[in-house]
């Protein structure tokens, strides 16, 4: 389930950035930051949330393990946002 950013649609990020001005790049950065913030909150929920891995969840707590698995699915599906954000920040700081 790849992320589709509103500002660039189906284009790869590196291609879209070549055609954009600074204002558009900043809007893409804001959109990526929102996705990244959601991603970080999901990761921390998996690690330390009420059913987090670090809470020593019992093997028999099927509901907790199910919630962790479902959240991890979301984390993995948005993991590319981190790389895209890093690439964009590097590109903006080199301009």
N, C-alpha and C positions, 0 to 999 in steps of 0.2 A: 504494500500500500504506500506508494511514494507520495511525498508531499507535493502539492501543486500550489505554488505561490500565486496569489492574485496578481501581483505586479508583473510577473514574467510568464504566466500561463504554462504551457507545455515545453517552452524552450529550456535548454540546459542553462544553468546560471552563468557560466563563463561566456556563452554566446550572447545572452541577453545583456550582460554588463557592458560589452563592447559598444553596444548601440545606445547606451543610456548616458544622460548627463548626471552631474553630481546630485542634483535634487532627487532624481529617480532612484539613484543608488542608495541614497539615505532612506527613502521610503522602503526599498527592499530590505535594507538593514533593520529597520524598525519591525517589519513583518517577520524577518528571521529571528529577531530577538524575542518576539512573542512566542514563536514556535519553540525556541530554545528554552525559554522560561518554563513553558509547559513541560518540556522534556525533562528538565532538571527536577521539577516538582514530582513528576512521575517516578524518576529514579529514586528520589529521597523517600517517596511513599513506599516503594518496594523495599528499601533498606531499613527505614526506621519508623514507618507509619504504624498504625495500630496492629496491623498484621504483618509488619515488616520482617525481613529475614533476620535482622539483628535482635528480634524480640524472642528468639528461641521458640518459634512456633512448633507446637507438637506435631508429630507425623500424622496424628489422627485428626487434626483440624483441617478437614477437607475444604471447608468454605474459605479458610485463610489461604491455603495453597492455591485454590482456584482464583482468588482475587489477585494474588501475586502473579500467577501465570498470565491472567488477562491484562494486568498492568504492564508486564514485561513485553507482551505482544505490542502494546502501544509504544513502549520505549524503543523497541527494535524497529518499528515501522517509521519512527521519526528520527532515528539515529543519524541519518544523512543530513539532517538540519545542522548538526554540530559542525560537520565538515564544510557545508556551504557557508555557514556563518564565519568560520575561520578564514575561508578563502576570500570572502567579501571584505572582511576587516583588513586582511593583508593587502588586498587590492586598493582599498580606499586610503590606507596609510601610505601607500607608495605613490599616490597621485599628488 
